[in-house]
Amino acid sequence: MIPSVRTLGDSMLWVISIGDRPSWNSIRVPPSKLLLKGYIKYSSIHKEKWMITRLFISFLNPNS
């Protein structure tokens, strides 16, 4: 069963509700700030994964 998605918006603020759950954007944050926060979080996770990968490769190939 797919939950219904309801989007309410005006020119500045959006509220998105999924099914009967409370809105994740109920404090009325502009969507651009939510996207920026998500990108910064994703970017920092990506950097951590890259550092771990480099560390692992250095253990496999100690002469480089």
C-alpha distances in whole Angstrom, upper triangle without the diagonal:
4,6,9,12,16,19,22,25,29,32,32,29,25,23,19,16,13,11,14,15,19,20,21,23,25,28,28,29,30,27,30,31,28,28,31,30,27,30,33,30,29,33,34,32,33,37,36,35,37,40,39,39,42,44,42,44,47,47,47,49,52,55,53
4,6,9,13,16,19,22,26,28,28,26,22,19,16,13,10,9,12,13,17,17,18,20,22,25,25,26,26,24,27,28,24,24,28,27,24,27,30,28,27,30,32,30,30,34,34,33,35,38,37,37,41,42,41,42,46,46,46,48,51,53,51
4,6,10,13,16,19,23,26,26,23,19,16,13,10,6,5,9,10,13,13,15,17,18,22,22,23,24,21,25,25,22,23,26,25,23,26,28,27,26,29,31,29,30,34,34,33,36,38,37,38,41,42,42,43,46,47,47,49,52,54,52
4,6,10,13,16,20,23,23,20,17,14,11,9,6,5,9,11,13,13,15,16,17,21,20,22,22,20,23,25,22,22,26,26,23,26,29,28,27,30,32,31,32,35,36,35,37,40,40,40,43,44,44,46,48,49,49,51,54,56,54
4,7,10,13,17,19,20,17,13,11,8,6,5,6,10,11,12,11,12,14,15,18,17,19,19,16,20,21,18,19,22,22,20,23,26,25,24,28,30,28,30,33,34,33,35,38,38,38,41,43,42,44,47,48,48,50,52,55,52
4,7,10,14,17,17,14,11,9,6,5,6,8,10,11,12,10,12,12,13,17,15,17,17,15,19,20,18,19,22,23,21,24,27,26,26,29,31,30,31,35,35,35,37,40,40,41,43,45,45,46,49,50,50,52,55,57,54
4,6,10,13,14,11,7,6,5,7,9,11,13,13,13,10,12,11,12,15,13,14,14,12,16,17,15,16,20,20,19,22,25,24,24,27,29,29,30,33,34,34,36,39,39,40,42,44,44,46,48,50,50,52,54,56,53
4,7,11,11,9,6,5,6,8,11,13,15,15,13,11,13,11,11,13,11,13,13,12,16,17,16,17,21,21,21,23,26,26,26,29,31,31,32,35,36,36,38,41,41,42,45,46,47,48,51,52,53,54,56,58,55
4,7,8,6,4,6,8,11,14,17,18,18,16,13,14,11,12,13,10,12,10,10,13,15,15,16,19,20,20,22,24,25,26,28,30,31,32,34,36,36,38,40,41,42,44,46,47,48,50,52,52,54,56,58,55
4,6,6,6,9,12,15,18,20,21,21,19,16,17,14,14,15,11,12,10,11,14,16,16,17,20,21,22,24,26,27,28,29,32,33,34,36,37,38,40,42,43,44,46,48,49,50,52,54,55,56,57,59,56
4,6,8,12,14,18,21,24,25,24,22,18,19,15,16,16,12,13,10,11,12,15,16,17,19,21,22,23,25,26,27,29,31,32,33,35,37,38,39,41,43,43,45,47,48,49,51,53,54,55,57,58,55
4,7,11,14,17,20,23,24,23,20,17,17,13,14,13,9,9,7,9,10,12,13,14,16,17,19,20,22,24,25,26,28,30,31,32,34,35,37,39,40,41,43,45,46,47,49,51,52,53,54,56,53
4,7,10,14,17,20,21,19,17,13,13,9,10,10,6,7,5,7,10,11,11,13,15,16,17,19,21,22,23,25,27,28,29,31,33,34,35,37,39,40,42,43,44,46,48,49,50,52,53,55,52
4,7,10,13,16,17,16,14,10,11,8,9,10,7,8,7,7,10,11,11,12,15,16,16,18,21,21,22,24,26,27,28,30,32,33,34,36,37,38,40,42,43,44,47,48,49,51,52,54,51
4,7,10,13,14,12,10,7,8,6,6,9,7,9,9,9,13,13,12,14,17,17,17,19,22,21,22,25,27,27,28,31,32,33,35,37,37,39,41,42,43,45,47,48,49,51,52,55,52
4,7,10,11,10,9,6,7,6,8,11,10,11,12,10,14,15,12,14,17,17,16,19,21,21,21,24,26,26,27,30,31,31,33,35,36,37,39,41,41,43,45,46,47,49,51,53,50
4,6,8,7,6,5,7,8,9,12,12,14,15,14,17,18,15,17,20,19,18,21,24,23,23,26,28,27,29,32,32,32,35,37,37,38,41,42,42,44,46,47,48,50,52,54,52
4,6,6,8,7,9,11,12,16,16,17,18,16,20,20,17,18,22,21,19,22,24,23,23,26,28,27,28,31,32,31,34,36,36,37,40,41,41,43,45,46,46,49,51,53,51
4,6,8,9,12,14,14,18,18,20,21,20,23,24,21,22,25,24,23,26,28,26,26,30,31,30,31,35,35,34,37,39,39,40,43,44,43,45,48,48,49,51,53,56,54
4,7,9,12,14,13,17,18,20,22,21,25,25,22,23,27,25,24,27,29,27,28,32,32,31,33,36,36,36,39,41,40,41,44,45,45,47,50,50,50,53,55,58,56
4,6,9,11,11,15,16,18,20,19,22,22,19,21,24,22,21,24,26,24,25,28,29,28,30,33,33,33,36,37,37,38,41,42,42,44,47,47,48,50,52,55,53
4,6,9,8,11,13,15,17,17,20,20,17,19,22,20,20,23,25,23,24,28,28,27,30,33,32,33,36,37,37,39,41,42,42,45,47,47,48,51,52,55,53
4,5,5,9,10,12,14,13,17,16,14,16,19,18,17,21,22,21,22,25,26,26,28,31,31,31,34,36,36,37,40,41,41,43,45,46,47,49,51,53,51
4,6,8,9,10,12,11,15,14,11,13,16,14,13,17,19,17,18,22,22,22,24,27,27,28,30,32,32,34,36,37,38,40,42,43,44,46,47,50,48
4,5,6,6,9,9,12,11,9,12,14,13,13,17,18,17,19,22,23,23,25,27,28,29,31,33,34,35,37,38,39,41,43,44,45,47,49,51,48
4,5,8,11,12,15,14,12,16,18,16,17,20,21,21,23,25,26,26,29,31,31,32,35,36,37,38,41,42,42,44,46,47,49,51,52,54,52
4,6,9,11,14,12,11,15,17,15,17,20,20,20,22,25,25,26,28,30,30,32,34,35,36,38,40,41,42,44,46,47,49,50,51,54,51
4,6,9,12,11,10,14,15,15,16,19,20,20,22,24,25,26,28,30,31,32,34,36,37,38,40,42,43,45,46,48,49,51,52,54,51
4,6,8,7,7,10,12,11,13,16,16,17,19,21,22,23,25,27,28,29,31,33,34,36,37,39,40,42,43,45,46,48,49,51,48
4,6,6,7,9,10,11,13,15,16,17,19,21,22,24,25,27,28,30,31,33,34,36,37,39,40,42,43,45,46,47,49,51,48
4,5,5,6,9,10,11,12,14,15,16,18,20,21,22,24,26,27,29,31,32,33,35,37,38,39,41,43,44,45,46,48,45
4,5,5,6,9,10,11,12,14,15,16,19,20,21,23,25,26,27,29,31,31,33,35,36,37,39,41,42,43,44,46,43
4,5,5,6,9,10,11,12,14,15,17,19,20,21,23,25,26,27,29,30,32,33,35,36,38,40,41,42,43,45,42
4,5,5,6,9,10,11,12,14,16,17,18,20,22,23,25,26,28,29,31,32,33,35,37,38,40,41,42,44,41
4,5,5,6,9,10,10,12,14,15,16,18,20,21,22,24,26,27,29,30,32,33,35,37,37,39,40,42,39
4,5,5,6,9,10,10,12,14,15,17,19,20,21,23,25,26,27,29,30,32,33,35,36,37,38,40,37
4,5,5,6,9,10,11,13,14,16,17,19,20,22,23,25,26,28,29,31,32,34,35,37,38,40,37
4,6,5,6,9,10,11,12,14,16,17,18,20,21,23,25,26,27,29,31,32,33,35,36,38,35
4,5,5,6,9,10,10,12,14,15,16,18,20,21,22,24,26,27,29,31,32,33,34,36,33
4,6,5,6,9,10,11,13,14,15,17,19,20,21,23,25,26,27,29,31,32,33,35,32
4,5,5,6,9,10,11,13,14,16,17,19,20,22,23,25,26,28,29,31,32,34,31
4,6,5,6,9,10,11,12,14,16,17,19,20,21,23,25,26,27,29,30,32,29
4,5,5,6,9,10,11,13,14,15,17,19,20,21,23,25,26,27,28,30,27
4,5,5,6,9,10,11,13,14,16,17,19,20,21,23,25,26,27,29,26
4,5,5,6,9,10,11,12,14,16,17,19,20,22,23,25,26,28,26
4,5,5,6,9,10,11,12,14,15,17,19,20,21,23,24,26,23
4,5,5,6,9,10,11,12,14,15,17,19,20,21,22,24,21
4,5,5,6,9,10,11,12,14,16,17,19,20,21,23,21
4,5,5,6,9,10,11,12,14,16,17,18,20,22,20
4,5,5,6,9,10,11,12,14,15,16,18,20,17
4,5,5,6,9,10,11,13,14,15,16,18,16
4,5,5,6,9,10,11,13,14,15,18,16
4,5,5,6,9,10,11,12,14,17,15
4,5,5,6,9,10,10,12,14,11
4,5,5,6,9,10,10,13,12
4,5,5,6,9,10,13,12
4,5,5,6,8,11,9
4,5,5,5,8,7
4,6,6,9,10
4,6,9,10
4,6,6
4,6
4
